[in-house]
């Protein structure tokens, strides 16, 4: 097989871990949303997620102060709002208003759910040991919500530099997981 050297700065596009999500926070009476693709599952029960939030993002300070957030999972129909949230700063823009998203109250955290998203995961920060060095927060999902009317949701997957894949065909293979 012929091989070609690949730029190290683009490796993340090869290893993309999951769907682009919208991470919401609430702090000092203000809601914020950030688009995020740097997250991964750490544990199944209770569900734990590693979530990287740059200290350059407005959401970083909110998440560090409140130790809670919502991870909302949008579908391809929300792609314009997702890109808009990713290309603007919550310091200057009310992203809910600017991108036509609806904040909804959760059951366990003050951060808002996003009504238009397929799923919303209410999370609490359970480990901050890698926050200062890597911006990595370990979250525990304390309540999960889905829209049961949506069958086979098509999620967005960031490939880098404005390129996205859309989740496609689902196949079933043998598995011992229950």
DRENKOL-988853 format. One record per residue (C-alpha): residue number from 1; x, y, z. Coordinates in nm, 4 decimals, m for minus. Example, Ala and Ser with C-alpha at 12.3 -4.5 7.8 and 13.67 -1.06 7.14 Angstrom:
<pabas>
{paba 1,{1.2300,m0.4500,0.7800}}
{paba 2,{1.3670,m0.1060,0.7140}}
</pabas>
This chain:
<pabas>
{paba 1,{0.0000,0.0000,0.0000}}
{paba 2,{0.1477,0.3383,m0.0939}}
{paba 3,{0.1836,0.5781,0.1966}}
{paba 4,{0.2015,0.9542,0.2120}}
{paba 5,{0.3182,1.1598,0.5080}}
{paba 6,{0.0265,1.3293,0.6845}}
{paba 7,{0.0470,1.6658,0.8666}}
{paba 8,{0.0462,1.6218,1.2439}}
{paba 9,{m0.1793,1.9265,1.2829}}
{paba 10,{m0.4560,1.7361,1.1016}}
{paba 11,{m0.4409,1.4076,1.2971}}
{paba 12,{m0.7418,1.5021,1.5094}}
{paba 13,{m0.9594,1.4777,1.1978}}
{paba 14,{m0.8633,1.1106,1.1662}}
{paba 15,{m0.9440,1.0252,1.5273}}
{paba 16,{m1.2632,1.2231,1.5781}}
{paba 17,{m1.4323,1.0529,1.8710}}
{paba 18,{m1.7997,1.1226,1.8417}}
{paba 19,{m2.0659,1.3677,1.7400}}
{paba 20,{m2.0247,1.7400,1.7687}}
{paba 21,{m2.2130,1.8471,2.0795}}
{paba 22,{m2.3344,2.1745,2.2210}}
{paba 23,{m2.2117,2.2210,2.5764}}
{paba 24,{m2.4229,2.4621,2.7810}}
{paba 25,{m2.3411,2.6379,3.1054}}
{paba 26,{m2.5184,2.8777,3.3404}}
{paba 27,{m2.3220,3.1261,3.5489}}
{paba 28,{m2.4072,3.4599,3.7069}}
{paba 29,{m2.7508,3.4656,3.5450}}
{paba 30,{m2.6193,3.4035,3.1930}}
{paba 31,{m2.6520,3.0962,2.9716}}
{paba 32,{m2.3805,3.0060,2.7218}}
{paba 33,{m2.3346,2.7448,2.4489}}
{paba 34,{m2.0143,2.6188,2.2937}}
{paba 35,{m1.9733,2.3720,2.0082}}
{paba 36,{m1.7440,2.0864,2.1060}}
{paba 37,{m1.6021,1.7771,1.9445}}
{paba 38,{m1.3240,1.6916,2.1901}}
{paba 39,{m1.4952,1.4487,2.4257}}
{paba 40,{m1.5010,1.0754,2.4869}}
{paba 41,{m1.6729,0.8213,2.7080}}
{paba 42,{m1.4673,0.7014,3.0045}}
{paba 43,{m1.7092,0.4748,3.1882}}
{paba 44,{m2.0514,0.3175,3.1276}}
{paba 45,{m2.2203,0.3078,3.4704}}
{paba 46,{m2.2340,0.5675,3.5955}}
{paba 47,{m2.1672,0.7297,3.2584}}
{paba 48,{m1.8527,0.9420,3.2673}}
{paba 49,{m1.7207,1.1660,2.9923}}
{paba 50,{m1.3833,1.3311,2.9380}}
{paba 51,{m1.4497,1.6777,2.7984}}
{paba 52,{m1.1836,1.9213,2.6787}}
{paba 53,{m1.2762,2.2899,2.7099}}
{paba 54,{m1.0121,2.5481,2.6247}}
{paba 55,{m0.9463,2.8222,2.8768}}
{paba 56,{m0.9953,3.0642,2.5842}}
{paba 57,{m1.3673,2.9737,2.5698}}
{paba 58,{m1.6225,3.1686,2.7743}}
{paba 59,{m1.7656,2.8340,2.8861}}
{paba 60,{m1.4386,2.7378,3.0571}}
{paba 61,{m1.4788,2.9859,3.3429}}
{paba 62,{m1.8459,2.8969,3.3869}}
{paba 63,{m1.7768,2.5238,3.3937}}
{paba 64,{m1.4862,2.5663,3.6343}}
{paba 65,{m1.6934,2.7852,3.8698}}
{paba 66,{m2.0225,2.5927,3.8683}}
{paba 67,{m1.8906,2.2395,3.8041}}
{paba 68,{m2.1951,2.1528,3.5931}}
{paba 69,{m2.3094,2.1623,3.2323}}
{paba 70,{m2.5370,2.0033,2.9768}}
{paba 71,{m2.4092,1.8172,2.6748}}
{paba 72,{m2.6755,1.8561,2.4073}}
{paba 73,{m2.6525,1.6355,2.0987}}
{paba 74,{m2.7747,1.8086,1.7821}}
{paba 75,{m2.8670,1.6474,1.4528}}
{paba 76,{m2.7739,1.7552,1.1019}}
{paba 77,{m3.0841,1.9770,1.0855}}
{paba 78,{m2.9136,2.2076,1.3380}}
{paba 79,{m2.5837,2.2294,1.1479}}
{paba 80,{m2.6105,2.6059,1.0861}}
{paba 81,{m2.6706,2.6696,1.4575}}
{paba 82,{m2.3848,2.4356,1.5531}}
{paba 83,{m2.1384,2.6160,1.3249}}
{paba 84,{m2.2711,2.9521,1.4436}}
{paba 85,{m2.2183,2.8570,1.8073}}
{paba 86,{m1.8680,2.7384,1.7240}}
{paba 87,{m1.7758,3.0561,1.5376}}
{paba 88,{m1.8937,3.3135,1.7939}}
{paba 89,{m1.8011,3.3991,2.1499}}
{paba 90,{m2.0486,3.3814,2.4352}}
{paba 91,{m1.8766,3.6865,2.5790}}
{paba 92,{m2.0366,3.9022,2.3079}}
{paba 93,{m2.3345,3.7002,2.1790}}
{paba 94,{m2.6436,3.5433,2.3351}}
{paba 95,{m2.6160,3.2254,2.1320}}
{paba 96,{m2.9655,3.1000,2.2205}}
{paba 97,{m3.1198,3.4141,2.0686}}
{paba 98,{m2.8729,3.4472,1.7805}}
{paba 99,{m2.9191,3.0905,1.6565}}
{paba 100,{m3.2860,3.0290,1.7366}}
{paba 101,{m3.2287,2.7739,2.0122}}
{paba 102,{m3.4599,2.7215,2.3083}}
{paba 103,{m3.3260,2.6872,2.6618}}
{paba 104,{m3.5190,2.4399,2.8764}}
{paba 105,{m3.4847,2.3642,3.2463}}
{paba 106,{m3.3174,2.0408,3.3439}}
{paba 107,{m3.3891,1.8320,3.6509}}
{paba 108,{m3.0457,1.8213,3.8186}}
{paba 109,{m2.8284,2.1113,3.6997}}
{paba 110,{m2.8775,2.4837,3.6372}}
{paba 111,{m2.7263,2.4699,3.2877}}
{paba 112,{m3.0022,2.4617,3.0254}}
{paba 113,{m3.1066,2.1792,2.7986}}
{paba 114,{m3.1449,2.2706,2.4309}}
{paba 115,{m3.4999,2.1886,2.3280}}
{paba 116,{m3.4153,2.1372,1.9586}}
{paba 117,{m3.1456,1.8759,2.0269}}
{paba 118,{m3.2043,1.5030,1.9936}}
{paba 119,{m3.0538,1.4298,2.3360}}
{paba 120,{m2.9432,1.6260,2.6440}}
{paba 121,{m2.7104,1.4983,2.9153}}
{paba 122,{m2.7074,1.6807,3.2475}}
{paba 123,{m2.3538,1.6574,3.3873}}
{paba 124,{m2.1552,1.7371,3.6975}}
{paba 125,{m1.7771,1.7759,3.7081}}
{paba 126,{m1.6266,1.4964,3.9180}}
{paba 127,{m1.2555,1.5437,3.8494}}
{paba 128,{m1.0556,1.8593,3.7714}}
{paba 129,{m0.7007,1.7282,3.8123}}
{paba 130,{m0.6221,1.7773,3.4417}}
{paba 131,{m0.8079,2.1056,3.3886}}
{paba 132,{m0.5181,2.3454,3.4392}}
{paba 133,{m0.2780,2.1499,3.2206}}
{paba 134,{m0.5088,2.0151,2.9458}}
{paba 135,{m0.8507,2.1771,2.9908}}
{paba 136,{m0.9845,1.8267,3.0534}}
{paba 137,{m1.2897,1.8001,3.2773}}
{paba 138,{m1.4213,1.4599,3.3840}}
{paba 139,{m1.8003,1.4720,3.3873}}
{paba 140,{m2.0592,1.2348,3.5273}}
{paba 141,{m2.3952,1.2227,3.3532}}
{paba 142,{m2.6594,1.2566,3.6257}}
{paba 143,{m2.9689,1.2710,3.4009}}
{paba 144,{m3.0166,1.1877,3.0321}}
{paba 145,{m3.2993,1.2931,2.8038}}
{paba 146,{m3.3843,1.1925,2.4459}}
{paba 147,{m3.6594,1.2849,2.2028}}
{paba 148,{m3.8339,0.9485,2.1473}}
{paba 149,{m3.9988,1.0762,1.8291}}
{paba 150,{m3.6644,1.0958,1.6487}}
{paba 151,{m3.5676,0.7665,1.4900}}
{paba 152,{m3.2134,0.7173,1.3585}}
{paba 153,{m3.0867,1.0695,1.4344}}
{paba 154,{m2.8121,1.1842,1.1981}}
{paba 155,{m2.5381,1.3522,1.3992}}
{paba 156,{m2.2532,1.5764,1.2849}}
{paba 157,{m1.8902,1.4681,1.3149}}
{paba 158,{m1.6149,1.7290,1.2875}}
{paba 159,{m1.3276,1.6484,1.0518}}
{paba 160,{m1.1476,1.9809,1.1019}}
{paba 161,{m1.1277,2.3160,0.9259}}
{paba 162,{m1.4994,2.3411,0.8486}}
{paba 163,{m1.5404,1.9841,0.7218}}
{paba 164,{m1.8050,1.7573,0.8782}}
{paba 165,{m1.9337,1.4066,0.8211}}
{paba 166,{m2.2934,1.3136,0.8866}}
{paba 167,{m2.3619,0.9846,1.0618}}
{paba 168,{m2.5005,0.7474,0.8059}}
{paba 169,{m2.6121,0.3908,0.7778}}
{paba 170,{m2.6351,0.1824,1.0943}}
{paba 171,{m2.5169,m0.1776,1.0728}}
{paba 172,{m2.5531,m0.4511,1.3335}}
{paba 173,{m2.2632,m0.6844,1.4091}}
{paba 174,{m2.2210,m0.9598,1.6660}}
{paba 175,{m2.1491,m0.8236,2.0130}}
{paba 176,{m2.1344,m0.9542,2.3659}}
{paba 177,{m2.2285,m0.6126,2.5053}}
{paba 178,{m2.5781,m0.5951,2.6476}}
</pabas>
